[in-house]
Amino acid sequence: MSANRLRVAIAQTPVGFDPRANGAVIRGQMREAAAAGARLIQFTEGAMSGYPSGPGKQALAGWRVDWAALRDELEATAALAAELRLWTVVGSNHPLTPPNRPHNSLYVISGLGELAGRYDKRLLSYTEVSDWYALGSEPLVFEVDGFRFGCVLCIEIQFPELFVEYARQDVDMVLLSTFSRDPMFAVQAQGHAACGAFWLGFSVPTHCSDAAPSGLIGPDGRWIAAGPADGAAAVVVADLDRGAVALRGALGFARPWRTRARAGELHDQARVVDPRSADV
């Protein structure tokens, strides 16, 4: 891949409550992504640990998580990431000191198998903040081969300020991992991608794909590639291509113009003082 192109993979993964079973699936999809030439793969929210949605509220009640198994699976996944030279972004619960609840997180594992960062969900649903998780506090930006990435989780799609924040940090792609079956999330994701003029990875578990499957949205807000909507597992592979003719408007004109506009470079100098501006 050139400096202006990066191949990524977005996973659509079956997610249960056994970290060992989840880990086996994740590593299988990592191998599939690497074989297709991807440099990064994104997994869904709770992909390794499971997520307390639906039957998960009973399965994970009181956080009956095999934390030792979860750690083993994350370490095995990191080892494979190093073997494949594949950046791996995987959703998992992150335990804190009892009695504090865990974070709902995305682990970012580099192509060397090292932890390059961890994004902890900052804006939680009512159920999450009341019964399930501790809040995170910081955005996360990391870089792969000259492309900058930001992370968000699930209901954070409802908060446009998070996406504007990443646009101000000049990210090329936002990774949105969600355990939701709300079809509006995909519509909102398209809007955020178009407004920020960045790519957006949309990763869901298999059982949520009927509402909107996993896939890649372009900086113009259009879907570039999408997985099946029938509950099947999939690895969606596509390129981030800065030179794509179809994206010339979004990347060559809209993105730089909006960057300058947000910084005040265009509008502040154009303001006028005129008493008729205040006239009714």
Summary of the structure (lengths in Angstrom):
residues: 280
radius of gyration: 19.5
end to end distance: 58.0
largest distance: 69.4
contacts: 956
relative contact order: 0.14
helix: 36%
strand: 25%
